[in-house]
Amino acid sequence: MRVLFTCQAAVPHLYPVVPLAWACRAAGHEVRIASGSRVGGHIADAGLPAVEITATPQWTDEERKETQATIYGQGPWPQNWGLDLGALGPERQAYLRFIAGRLIRGAAAMVPELAEFAADWRPDLLVYDAISFAGPVVAARLGIPGIRYLFGTVAMPRIELDACGEPLPEYVRLFGDHGLPVCLAPAAAVDVTPPSLRLMSEVDTLAMRYIPYNGPGVVPEWVGVPAGRPRVCVTWGHTAGAALGGQAGHPFRQAIDALAGLDVELVVVTTAEQIELLGALPPGTRTAASVPLQLILPHCDLLVQQGGDGTTLTGAALGLPQLGISRKPDAEVAPGRLAGAGAGIHLRYQELRDDPARADVLRGAVERLLTDPAYRQAAQRLRTEIENQPAPAELVPVLADLAETPVALEVGS
């Protein structure tokens, strides 16, 4: 079997699919991962064959600024907002359509090159991350099963559809430009979110265990040495730094300064460039530049993070209580679900930013997470739930069966 994976050109979308791609290769199947140039090296570092897609939409500086301002200019959204898009007001529905439009435009640029490679390589199956809309178009062109890969808590639901479940006109055109009727239903959906965190389920969902992969790295010598006090890891992912530069670290600089007075060992995990932008850190703060989280967190007692799906699930898979500090709508769902499961606390930066008592709020949240055993017990239950999901290797025969099943496309109007 030949399996073609495709994902957005960003590591938060690449890293979640790596374990399933590994499992396919280990079972003797051929694998390729197609994505943009920005992640080609990361695919190779994972030991997987990369297909570089060079075509990208041409964004003007004004459009880039508009995208960033729109995403990071949102106030707090309702809890679990993705469950009922119809209940969102017109401004929030317009925001989702704006984001969908940007993603569909990116997919339109990607389809010709991805389709050309796929026509030559002839995969039996195409696995695409949940917002890589080029994937279902190419699967439909080839007449092969398309598998939608849900990379976390489905924090962004089917935004290619409107609040009534109808495909957006731009999404219909994405298919129509290639002579295809719009396809709304994948052959199956792989979901790595444990049931207690899952926001919603799709038809023909294949549950899979979340295997933490945050890139290659070397375990620092100091991590195995007991700190003699609680060790708190502070991180803030990849996407905010790329979008906001030095401003991305502001919420976490505030957290670091607030927590420095507690009897804890702080470990800051981010890129070397972002660590430098933080400036001088409080005495005793450790830094781990570009060290994968899965190598650090087994030696920590608490994770303070930005609300990313991969970060949240990595912490959950390792049984850690977590403090999520979100600052945009799609980052609110994962820490909100975690808090609902009793394994964490969720704070919104939009509310913290202007709160003169924010240092006390942050310290109080960390102290509760470290001292109240209920949080750790809930985190351990979540870890057990994750470990009880089917391993990636168990899904490979299922995918092989799907690859041999004739495709019956469900199309929309």
C-alpha positions in Angstrom: 0.0 0.0 0.0 1.1 3.5 -0.8 0.0 6.2 1.7 0.3 9.9 0.9 0.1 12.2 3.9 -0.4 16.0 3.5 -0.6 18.7 6.1 -0.3 22.5 6.6 3.3 23.8 6.4 3.6 24.2 10.2 5.0 21.8 12.7 1.8 21.8 14.9 0.1 20.1 11.9 3.1 17.9 10.9 4.1 16.4 14.2 0.7 14.7 15.1 0.7 12.6 11.9 4.3 11.4 12.3 3.5 8.4 14.5 0.9 7.0 12.1 3.3 7.6 9.2 6.0 5.7 11.2 3.5 2.8 11.8 2.7 2.5 8.1 6.4 2.4 7.2 7.1 -0.1 9.9 4.4 -2.4 8.5 6.1 -2.4 5.2 4.0 0.2 3.3 5.4 3.1 1.3 4.9 6.6 2.7 5.3 10.1 1.5 4.5 13.4 3.4 3.8 16.3 1.2 3.8 19.8 2.6 5.3 23.3 2.1 9.0 24.1 2.1 8.9 25.4 5.7 8.5 21.9 7.1 10.5 19.8 4.6 13.5 19.6 6.9 11.2 18.7 9.9 9.8 15.8 7.8 13.3 14.5 7.0 14.3 14.9 10.7 11.5 12.6 11.6 13.0 9.9 9.3 10.2 10.2 6.7 10.3 10.8 2.9 9.3 14.4 2.2 7.6 15.8 -0.9 8.1 19.6 -1.1 5.2 21.6 -2.4 6.6 25.0 -3.5 3.4 26.7 -4.6 2.1 29.1 -2.0 -0.6 31.9 -2.2 0.8 35.3 -2.7 -0.1 37.4 0.4 0.4 41.1 0.4 1.9 42.7 3.6 -1.5 44.2 4.2 -3.2 40.8 4.1 -0.6 39.3 6.4 -1.1 42.1 8.9 -4.9 41.8 8.6 -4.7 38.0 9.3 -2.6 38.5 12.4 -4.7 41.4 13.7 -7.9 39.4 13.1 -6.7 36.3 14.9 -5.0 37.9 17.8 -7.5 40.7 18.2 -10.3 38.5 19.4 -11.7 38.7 22.8 -12.6 35.5 24.8 -15.1 33.2 23.1 -17.8 31.1 24.7 -16.7 27.9 26.3 -16.9 24.9 23.8 -18.0 27.3 21.1 -17.5 24.8 18.3 -20.4 22.7 19.5 -23.0 25.2 18.2 -21.7 27.6 15.5 -25.2 28.8 14.9 -25.2 30.3 18.4 -22.2 32.5 17.6 -23.0 36.1 16.7 -22.5 37.4 13.2 -19.0 38.9 14.0 -17.7 35.5 15.2 -19.2 33.7 12.3 -17.5 36.2 10.0 -14.2 35.5 11.7 -14.6 31.7 11.0 -15.4 32.5 7.4 -12.4 34.7 7.2 -10.1 32.0 8.5 -11.7 29.4 6.2 -11.2 31.7 3.2 -7.5 32.1 4.0 -7.1 28.3 4.3 -9.1 27.6 1.1 -6.9 30.1 -0.8 -3.8 28.3 0.4 -5.3 24.9 -0.6 -6.1 26.3 -4.1 -2.4 27.2 -4.6 -1.3 23.7 -3.4 -3.7 21.5 -5.3 -2.1 21.5 -8.8 1.4 20.5 -7.5 0.0 18.0 -5.0 -2.2 16.5 -7.7 0.7 16.2 -10.2 2.8 14.3 -7.7 -0.1 12.1 -6.7 -1.0 11.3 -10.3 2.6 10.1 -10.9 3.1 8.3 -7.6 -0.4 6.8 -7.5 -1.1 6.4 -3.7 -3.8 4.0 -2.5 -4.8 6.3 0.3 -4.5 10.0 1.1 -4.4 11.2 4.8 -4.8 14.9 5.2 -4.8 17.0 8.4 -8.2 18.5 9.3 -7.7 21.9 7.7 -5.5 20.9 4.7 -8.3 21.3 2.2 -6.1 20.3 -0.8 -6.2 16.7 0.5 -9.9 15.9 -0.2 -9.7 17.6 -3.6 -6.7 15.5 -4.7 -8.3 12.3 -3.2 -11.4 13.0 -5.2 -9.4 13.6 -8.4 -7.7 10.2 -8.0 -10.8 8.4 -6.8 -9.1 7.1 -3.7 -10.2 7.2 0.0 -9.4 10.4 1.8 -8.8 10.2 5.5 -9.3 13.3 7.6 -6.7 13.4 10.4 -7.9 15.3 13.5 -4.8 16.8 15.1 -6.3 17.5 18.5 -9.5 18.6 20.2 -11.0 19.7 16.9 -10.7 23.2 18.2 -11.7 24.5 14.8 -14.7 22.5 13.6 -15.7 22.1 10.0 -15.1 25.7 9.1 -15.3 24.9 5.4 -19.1 24.6 6.2 -21.4 27.3 7.3 -23.4 27.3 10.5 -26.1 25.2 8.8 -23.6 22.6 7.6 -23.6 23.7 4.0 -20.3 24.1 2.1 -19.0 27.7 1.7 -19.1 28.9 -1.9 -15.3 29.2 -1.9 -15.0 25.5 -0.9 -17.4 24.5 -3.6 -15.3 26.4 -6.1 -12.1 24.7 -4.8 -13.5 21.4 -6.2 -15.4 22.9 -9.1 -12.2 24.5 -10.5 -10.9 20.9 -11.0 -14.2 19.6 -12.5 -15.3 17.9 -9.3 -18.4 18.1 -7.3 -17.7 19.2 -3.7 -17.0 16.2 -1.4 -18.1 16.6 2.2 -17.5 13.2 3.7 -14.1 11.6 4.2 -13.8 7.9 4.0 -12.9 8.0 7.7 -11.5 10.4 10.3 -8.6 9.5 12.7 -9.1 11.1 16.1 -6.2 11.2 18.6 -8.2 13.1 21.2 -9.2 10.9 24.2 -13.0 10.6 24.6 -13.2 12.8 27.8 -11.6 15.7 26.0 -13.3 15.2 22.6 -15.5 18.1 21.6 -17.4 16.3 18.9 -17.2 13.0 17.0 -17.5 12.5 13.3 -19.0 9.6 11.3 -16.6 6.7 10.9 -14.1 8.0 13.5 -11.1 5.8 14.1 -9.8 6.4 17.6 -6.0 6.3 17.9 -3.6 6.8 20.9 -1.8 10.1 20.9 1.9 9.4 20.8 3.9 12.5 21.8 6.3 13.6 19.0 7.6 17.1 19.2 10.6 16.8 17.0 14.0 15.2 17.4 16.4 16.1 20.2 18.9 15.2 22.9 17.8 14.7 26.5 19.6 17.3 28.6 21.9 15.9 31.3 20.2 17.8 34.1 16.6 16.6 33.6 17.1 13.3 35.4 18.5 15.1 38.5 15.8 15.7 41.1 15.3 19.5 41.6 14.3 19.2 45.2 11.2 21.2 44.6 8.4 21.2 42.0 9.6 21.6 38.4 7.4 23.8 36.3 7.8 23.8 32.5 6.8 27.0 30.6 6.3 26.9 26.9 4.3 28.6 24.2 4.4 26.6 21.0 5.4 27.6 17.4 2.7 29.6 15.7 2.5 32.7 17.9 6.2 33.3 17.6 6.0 33.1 13.8 3.1 35.5 13.7 3.9 38.0 16.5 7.7 37.8 16.9 8.9 39.1 20.3 5.3 39.9 21.4 4.4 36.2 21.4 6.3 35.8 24.6 4.6 38.5 26.6 2.0 36.3 28.4 4.7 33.9 29.3 7.3 36.5 30.4 4.6 37.7 32.8 4.0 34.1 34.0 7.7 33.6 34.5 8.1 36.8 36.5 5.0 36.0 38.6 6.1 32.4 39.4 9.7 33.3 40.1 8.8 34.1 43.7 7.4 30.6 44.3 9.5 27.7 45.6 9.6 26.0 42.2 12.2 25.4 39.5 11.2 27.0 36.2 12.2 25.4 32.9 11.5 27.5 29.8 11.2 25.5 26.6 11.0 27.3 23.3 13.3 28.2 20.4 16.7 29.8 21.0 15.5 32.9 19.2 12.5 33.3 21.5 14.5 32.7 24.6 16.9 35.5 23.5 13.9 37.8 23.0 12.8 37.2 26.6 15.8 39.0 27.9 17.3 38.3 31.4 15.4 35.6 33.2 14.9 35.3 37.0 17.9 33.6 38.8 17.6 29.8 38.8 15.4 29.6 35.7 16.6 26.9 33.4 16.2 27.1 29.6 15.9 24.3 27.1 16.3 25.7 23.6 14.4 23.7 21.0 14.3 20.6 23.2 11.2 18.5 22.4 8.6 18.6 25.1 8.4 14.8 25.3 11.9 14.7 26.6 11.4 17.4 29.3 7.9 16.8 30.6 8.4 13.3 32.2 10.7 15.1 34.7 8.3 18.0 35.4 5.4 18.4 37.8 3.4 21.0 35.9 3.1 22.4 32.4 2.2 26.1 31.7 1.4 26.5 28.0 -0.5 28.4 25.3 -3.4 26.1 24.6 -2.1 24.3 21.6 -3.6 20.9 20.8 -0.2 19.1 20.5 1.1 20.7 23.6 -2.0 19.9 25.6 -2.1 16.3 24.4 1.6 15.8 25.1 1.1 17.0 28.6 -2.0 14.8 29.0 -0.2 11.7 27.6 2.5 12.2 30.3 0.0 12.7 33.1 0.7 16.3 34.0 -1.6 18.9 35.4 -1.6 22.0 33.1 -2.2 25.7 33.2 -3.3 27.0 29.8 -3.0 30.7 28.9 -4.9 31.2 25.6 -5.0 34.3 23.5 -7.0 33.3 20.4 -10.2 31.4 19.7 -8.8 28.1 18.5 -6.4 27.9 21.5 -9.3 28.2 24.0 -10.9 24.9 23.4 -8.1 22.5 24.4 -7.3 24.0 27.8 -11.1 24.6 28.4 -11.7 20.9 27.9 -8.7 20.0 30.1 -10.1 22.2 32.9 -13.5 20.5 32.4 -11.9 17.2 33.0 -10.4 18.4 36.2 -6.8 18.1 35.0 -6.0 21.8 34.5 -6.9 25.5 34.8 -7.6 27.7 31.9 -6.9 31.5 31.9 -7.4 33.9 29.0 -4.6 36.4 28.3 -7.2 38.9 27.1 -8.5 39.0 30.6 -5.1 38.7 32.4 -3.5 41.5 30.3 -5.4 44.3 31.9 -5.8 42.8 35.4 -3.6 44.6 38.0 -3.7 41.4 40.1 -2.6 39.1 37.3 0.6 38.0 39.1 -1.5 36.9 42.1 -3.9 35.1 39.7 -1.1 33.2 38.0 0.6 32.3 41.3 -2.7 31.1 42.8 -3.4 28.9 39.8 0.0 27.3 39.9 -0.1 26.7 43.7 -3.5 25.0 43.4 -2.3 22.8 40.6 0.7 21.8 42.6 -0.9 21.3 45.9 -4.4 20.0 45.3 -4.1 16.2 44.6 -7.3 16.2 42.6 -5.6 17.8 39.6 -2.9 15.2 39.4 -5.3 12.4 39.9 -7.4 13.7 37.0 -4.3 14.1 34.9 -3.4 10.5 35.7 -6.8 9.3 34.7 -6.5 11.1 31.4 -3.1 9.5 30.8 -4.6 6.1 31.4 -7.5 6.9 29.0 -5.0 7.9 26.3 -2.9 4.7 26.8 -6.1 2.6 26.4 -6.7 4.0 22.9 -5.6 1.8 19.9 -1.9 2.3 19.0 -1.0 3.6 15.5 0.1 0.1 14.5 -3.4 -1.2 15.1 -4.9 1.3 12.6 -2.6 0.3 9.8 -4.7 -2.9 8.8 -7.8 -0.7 9.0 -6.3 1.8 6.6 -5.2 -1.1 4.3 -8.8 -2.3 4.2 -10.1 1.2 3.4 -7.6 1.4 0.6 -9.1 -1.7 -1.0 -12.7 -0.4 -0.6 -14.3 1.2 -3.6 -14.8 4.9 -3.1 -18.4 6.1 -3.0 -18.2 9.8 -2.8 -20.9 11.7 -0.8 -21.2 15.0 -2.6 -22.8 18.3 -1.6 -24.7 20.7 -3.8 
